[in-house]
Amino acid sequence: MAPATRSGRRSKGDRKFVGFRIATPKADAMDVLAKAEGYQYVSDWLSDLVDERLANTNIHALVQQEELPLGRLAS
């Protein structure tokens, strides 16, 4: 018996859903841009935009809010 073949897209690994709402005209414009750039899915286009932004951002250099000294205040 031959092994079952898988069809469809190859897995992209572990994923986490990040969703948001955007005005309809902007959503329509995103769809047009994604298709014009050769993407079948807007989510793939958005993922590549986020990847590019993250690659060009030094996360460690961002100013982080310091933890409040609650232990010292409570004593």
C-alpha positions, 0 to 999 in steps of 0.5 A: 500500500502506497503512503498517503500523500499530503496536499496543500501548503507546506507547514510554516511551523509554529504560529500565533494568531494576531488579529486586528480590525481596520477600516474597510477601504484600507483593508481593500487597499491592502488586498490590492497591494498584496495581490499586486506584489504577488501574494495570494493571501494578505496575511502573508504580505502582512507577515513579510512587512512585520518580518522586515520591520523586526529585522530593521529594529534593534529590540534591545535598544528600545527603552523599557519601563523599569519595574516599580520598587514595590518591595521597598515601598511596602516595608 
